[in-house]
Amino acid sequence: MNYPRPIEDLISSFMRLPGIGRKTAERLALYAYSNMSEDEAKQFGQNFINLKKNLHTCPICGNLTEKSTCDICSDSTRNHSQIMVVETVKDLFIMENLGQFKGVYHVLNGAIDFTNGIGVEDIRIAPLLERVKEGNISEVILACNATLQGETTSRYIKTLLEDSDCLVTRLAHGLPIGGDLSYADEMTVLKALEGRIKY
Amino acid sequence: MNYPRPIEDLISSFMRLPGIGRKTAERLALYAYSNMSEDEAKQFGQNFINLKKNLHTCPICGNLTEKSTCDICSDSTRNHSQIMVVETVKDLFIMENLGQFKGVYHVLNGAIDFTNGIGVEDIRIAPLLERVKEGNISEVILACNATLQGETTSRYIKTLLEDSDCLVTRLAHGLPIGGDLSYADEMTVLKALEGRIKY
């Protein structure tokens, strides 16, 4: 026996989201039915519909925006000669919320991952090269994840930029703040040792 | 810095759901943007809007339905003299999917929980008494959860039905199937011992 159609429909929709299986989807759909007002449910639905209608990626950096170019790319007070390369829009927001970086970004929309069939052409590497080739770029900061995929991507981009005259840097690896040596994996400790600085 | 409005709106909507905090909501909203087609997002939204529009509770048992009475209450092949009392629609579906019970249901929509201000009047106890008073009910099976709230509710209903001539039963407590004695809590083992049957 299945739930009534409107509930089943919503369950299927929830199951399309990552990390949400049948049981969780049932719980969420039933909760939405019992605990949300009709207006709230309508609003939720409308928000979903607006999502793809009003939003697109910035043609320069790949950030999400409702305007023709994103707020960061159109901000003249930022340093447009310094590009931080991140894998996802989420990473961009993590960096941005630190409030420290005043350059601009380049969102790759993923990382090279040959085992899952994601190659060089599948992520936004070519537009990055275009931006560097256009000139006036002094530094490219590689802020990919410290994973196999992220490292592969960083190395590949570094190789491509070897002939350009801009500085290519990457984020430091090491012990996380508040991290206990005994909890860190060997590779992290090794990187922390390699990257040690004068105290 | 916040995400663009359509993403922030969807994040707020997701955060209204139980067990979904800001981080998960961000992940889901960004996933929905990147991995769903416009049609899919529209469908998800429409499903939410339909939820409250097309669905209501069965006036007899409290189950969810799109019709005037639910499929179970309008099924003449079922035993309408046997009512199983459950706390939620979800519990009804759990029972129904066992395929064993051929009576009808009564959904309480919660359980008595004085610490959270849920009293006798807040759940569907009165309509249950009405159904019993109308007659032709031979058995009321209390299938509330084996929690303090569920037990309180069961006991309260049992007291109310003491003067009626219908049989009041409750689900058995005991070791879960496949359960190891050493993993069961003391109360469960105690109930299993109390409820032991001839082998």
Boltz contact constraints between the chains, C-beta under 6 A:
constraints:
  - contact:
      token1: [A, 1]
      token2: [B, 96]
      max_distance: 6.0
  - contact:
      token1: [A, 4]
      token2: [B, 55]
      max_distance: 6.0
  - contact:
      token1: [A, 4]
      token2: [B, 64]
      max_distance: 6.0
  - contact:
      token1: [A, 4]
      token2: [B, 65]
      max_distance: 6.0
  - contact:
      token1: [A, 4]
      token2: [B, 66]
      max_distance: 6.0
  - contact:
      token1: [A, 6]
      token2: [B, 50]
      max_distance: 6.0
  - contact:
      token1: [A, 6]
      token2: [B, 51]
      max_distance: 6.0
  - contact:
      token1: [A, 6]
      token2: [B, 54]
      max_distance: 6.0
  - contact:
      token1: [A, 6]
      token2: [B, 55]
      max_distance: 6.0
  - contact:
      token1: [A, 9]
      token2: [B, 47]
      max_distance: 6.0
  - contact:
      token1: [A, 10]
      token2: [B, 47]
      max_distance: 6.0
  - contact:
      token1: [A, 10]
      token2: [B, 51]
      max_distance: 6.0
  - contact:
      token1: [A, 13]
      token2: [B, 44]
      max_distance: 6.0
  - contact:
      token1: [A, 13]
      token2: [B, 47]
      max_distance: 6.0
  - contact:
      token1: [A, 17]
      token2: [B, 28]
      max_distance: 6.0
  - contact:
      token1: [A, 18]
      token2: [B, 31]
      max_distance: 6.0
  - contact:
      token1: [A, 28]
      token2: [B, 17]
      max_distance: 6.0
  - contact:
      token1: [A, 30]
      token2: [B, 90]
      max_distance: 6.0
  - contact:
      token1: [A, 31]
      token2: [B, 18]
      max_distance: 6.0
  - contact:
      token1: [A, 33]
      token2: [B, 51]
      max_distance: 6.0
  - contact:
      token1: [A, 38]
      token2: [B, 52]
      max_distance: 6.0
  - contact:
      token1: [A, 41]
      token2: [B, 48]
      max_distance: 6.0
  - contact:
      token1: [A, 41]
      token2: [B, 51]
      max_distance: 6.0
  - contact:
      token1: [A, 41]
      token2: [B, 52]
      max_distance: 6.0
  - contact:
      token1: [A, 42]
      token2: [B, 49]
      max_distance: 6.0
  - contact:
      token1: [A, 44]
      token2: [B, 13]
      max_distance: 6.0
  - contact:
      token1: [A, 44]
      token2: [B, 48]
      max_distance: 6.0
  - contact:
      token1: [A, 45]
      token2: [B, 45]
      max_distance: 6.0
  - contact:
      token1: [A, 45]
      token2: [B, 48]
      max_distance: 6.0
  - contact:
      token1: [A, 45]
      token2: [B, 49]
      max_distance: 6.0
  - contact:
      token1: [A, 47]
      token2: [B, 9]
      max_distance: 6.0
  - contact:
      token1: [A, 47]
      token2: [B, 10]
      max_distance: 6.0
  - contact:
      token1: [A, 47]
      token2: [B, 13]
      max_distance: 6.0
  - contact:
      token1: [A, 48]
      token2: [B, 41]
      max_distance: 6.0
  - contact:
      token1: [A, 48]
      token2: [B, 44]
      max_distance: 6.0
  - contact:
      token1: [A, 48]
      token2: [B, 45]
      max_distance: 6.0
  - contact:
      token1: [A, 49]
      token2: [B, 42]
      max_distance: 6.0
  - contact:
      token1: [A, 49]
      token2: [B, 45]
      max_distance: 6.0
  - contact:
      token1: [A, 50]
      token2: [B, 6]
      max_distance: 6.0
  - contact:
      token1: [A, 51]
      token2: [B, 6]
      max_distance: 6.0
  - contact:
      token1: [A, 51]
      token2: [B, 10]
      max_distance: 6.0
  - contact:
      token1: [A, 51]
      token2: [B, 33]
      max_distance: 6.0
  - contact:
      token1: [A, 51]
      token2: [B, 41]
      max_distance: 6.0
  - contact:
      token1: [A, 52]
      token2: [B, 38]
      max_distance: 6.0
  - contact:
      token1: [A, 52]
      token2: [B, 41]
      max_distance: 6.0
  - contact:
      token1: [A, 54]
      token2: [B, 6]
      max_distance: 6.0
  - contact:
      token1: [A, 55]
      token2: [B, 4]
      max_distance: 6.0
  - contact:
      token1: [A, 55]
      token2: [B, 6]
      max_distance: 6.0
  - contact:
      token1: [A, 64]
      token2: [B, 4]
      max_distance: 6.0
  - contact:
      token1: [A, 65]
      token2: [B, 4]
      max_distance: 6.0
  - contact:
      token1: [A, 66]
      token2: [B, 4]
      max_distance: 6.0
  - contact:
      token1: [A, 90]
      token2: [B, 30]
      max_distance: 6.0
  - contact:
      token1: [A, 96]
      token2: [B, 1]
      max_distance: 6.0
